[in-house]
C-alpha cells in the first residue's frame, strides 16, 4: 500500500512540473484563444463584410465591416495570424469604446494596408498615433502580429520585427475588432485570419 501511494505521489509531482490532461490550445500559460480557425463563437459581426469560415480560417473579400470580440479588454497582449493580398485594407482595432462603431478615433487601429495612400500610417503603424517608416509589406503571405497594450504604452511587432512603439492615453478599455474594408479599388482584396490569441497583463 505504501509503495502504491509513493508511486502516485511521484506521478502527481510530475504532473505539477510538466502538466497533465489537456493544455491550453496555444500551449502557453495565460493565453486564451479567441479564434481557432473553426468557430466564431467569440465574435459578433458588425457591418456588411462577407466574413465566412473557409478552410482553416475566416475570410472576407467584399463589403465593409468587422468581427468584434464579445469580451472587452484593458491591458493585454495579442497574437494574430493573418493573410492579405496586396490590395487588402484591414487592421486589428483595439480598446474600441463603442462595439457598434469602430473607427480609428474611437479605437486604436493597428493597420494592415500595404497600399494606404499615406504609407506613414500603413501596415505596421498605429493609425494617427505611431507612424511606421519604412512601411513593411504584408501582402501575399501569412503574417503574425504581436500587439501589446499596457496602460498608455503600445508595442507592435510584425513577424517578430518591431514596427511601432509609442504612448497615448485616449482609450483605456474596449472590444477588439478584425477589419475588412474597401481598399483603393472597391471590393478588391482578400483578408484571412486563422488564429487570434490574447493574454491579459
N, C-alpha and C positions, 0 to 999 in steps of 0.2 A: 504494500500500500504506500509506504514512504517513497519507494522508488518511482511509482506511478505519479505521485504528487510532484516529485522533483523534476521529472520529465516534463510535466505540464507547466511547471513554473518556468523552466528554461524556454519552452515554446512561447509562452506569453511574453517573456522578456524579448525574445527575438521579434515578435510582432511589434512590440513597442519601438524597436530600433528600425525595422525595415518596412513596417506597415503590413496589415493583414486585410483580407477582404478587398472590396472594390476601392480603388484610389480615385481622387478627383480626375475628371476627364483630361485635364491638362497635365496631370502628373505633378503639379506644384502646389504646395500648401498655400491656401488662401485664395487661389484663383477660382473664379466662378465662370462657367461657360454660359454666355448669353445667346450664342448661336453656334450650333454644332454642324451646320450644313444640311440638316434634315428637318428641323422643326422651327416654326416661327412663333411658338407659344409665348416667348418672352417679349414679343413685339406687336405693336399696332401699326396700321397703315394710315398715313396722312397724305392727302393729295391723290393724284390720279396716275402716278408712275405704275407701270405694269409689272410690279415685283412678282416673281414666281420661283418656286423651287425647281431646280434643274440640275440633275447630276448630284454633285457634292456641294452645292451652294445655292444662293439666291441671286437671281439675275433681274435686271431691268434694262430696257432699251428704248422705251417710249414714255411720253408723259412727263410729269414733274411731281416729285413728292419724296416722302421719307418712310423708312421703317423707324419707329420710335419706341424706345425701351419702355416697358411698363414700370420699371423702377426708376427712382431718382438717386443721384449720386453727388457727393461733395468732393472729397479728396480721394483720388483713385489713380490706378494705372490701367491702361487699356492695351491689349494686344489684338490687332485685327489683321486678317489676311484678305487681300482684295486683288482683283484683276480688272484692268480697264484697257480699252483701246485708246489710241491717240486722240480721238475726238471726244472722249467722255468728259463730262462735267459731274464731279461727285465730291464727296467730302464726309468727314465724320464731325458732327456737331455735338458739342458737349456743354453741360450745365445750362441747358435750354430752359428758360423760366416758364414758357408757355408751350405745352405739349402739342398744341394745335397750330402754332405759328412759329416756325423755326426759321430764323434769319441770322445773318452774321452780326446783327446788332443786338439781338435778343439771346444769342448763344455765342460760344467760341467755335469758329469753323476752322478745323484742320483740313486744308484744302487738298483735293485731288483733281487737278485741272491743268494738263500739260499745255493746252492752247489758250489759257486765260489771256485776254488782251493786255492786262497788266501783269507780267510774269513775276513781279516782286511779291505778289500775294497768290502765286500759283501753287503747284504741287509742293508740299513740304512746309508751307507757311501757315501761320495762324492769321486769318484774314483781318486786316486793319489793326493787328496787334503786333505781330512779329513778321518781318519780311524775310525772304529767302533769296540768296544770291551767291552763286548761280543756282537757278532753279533746276532740281533733278527731274528726270523723266520717269514716269511710272508705266507708260503705255506699252501694251503688248506682252506683259509678263505678270506673274504673281509677285506680290509685294507684301511686306509686313510693316504696319505702323505700330510704333510703341509710343504712347502718349501718357505723360504724367502730369496730373494737375494736383498740386498740393498748396493749399492756401491760395495766394495770388501768383504763384510761380508755376510756369509751364515749360515742359520739355517735349520735343517731338523728334523721334528718330524714324527714318525711312530705311528699311533694310539694314539696320544697325548703324547707320550714319546719322549723326545729329544734324537736323536741318533748321531747327528753330528753338530758341530758348529766350524767355522773357517774363515780364511781370505785368499783371493787370488785375484790378480788383472789382470789376463791374458785376460779375456773376459768381455766386458762391455755391450754388447747388441747382441741379435740374436733371432733365432727361437727356438721353443720348439719341442722336438721330443719324441714320445712314441715308445718304442723299443720292437721288438720281435727278438731274436737271438738264434742260436743253443746253447744249454747248454752242459753239459758233454756228454750227449748222443744226437746225431744229430736228429732233428725233434721230440724230446720228450719234452713235456712241453706245458702247455696252459697258455695264458695270456689274461686277460679281463680287459677292462676299462669301467666303467659305468658313470662316471662324472668327468669332468675337469673344474675347475673354476679358474679365475685369477683376481687379483686386483692390479692395478698399484700403486706404492708408490711414 
